[in-house]
Amino acid sequence: MRHLVFVYGTLRKGEANHHLLNESEYLGIFETEPHYQLFNYGSYPGVTAGHCKVLGEVYSVNEQVLHSLDILENIPVDYVRDPIETPYGMAWIYIYQEGSQLDEAITSGNWLYRNQ
């Protein structure tokens, strides 16, 4: 079975964990509706509910890759998966559970511009 995932941080092209998606199909870039907030948590980001857009990439993955992503994201302790509508179909977005610990918002909504 195939699943769509929306990735916005270290799983994006050129980032530290992108290798987990090497065998997956890249579908395209996507910017969410303004229902989220992207935070910098040091070496990785977290998305929570909010009023901003988040820019990321959508991939089609198999069950094994989805399981690997769930392990990386420490489901259900650190993150949960929520469905999100994309132009490519319904995808999973990983939502950070401890939003109260995040204080450095990435106002651009783009993890690649976190240091600007």
Summary of the structure (lengths in Angstrom):
residues: 116
radius of gyration: 12.9
end to end distance: 39.0
largest distance: 39.0
contacts: 341
relative contact order: 0.29
helix: 17%
strand: 42%
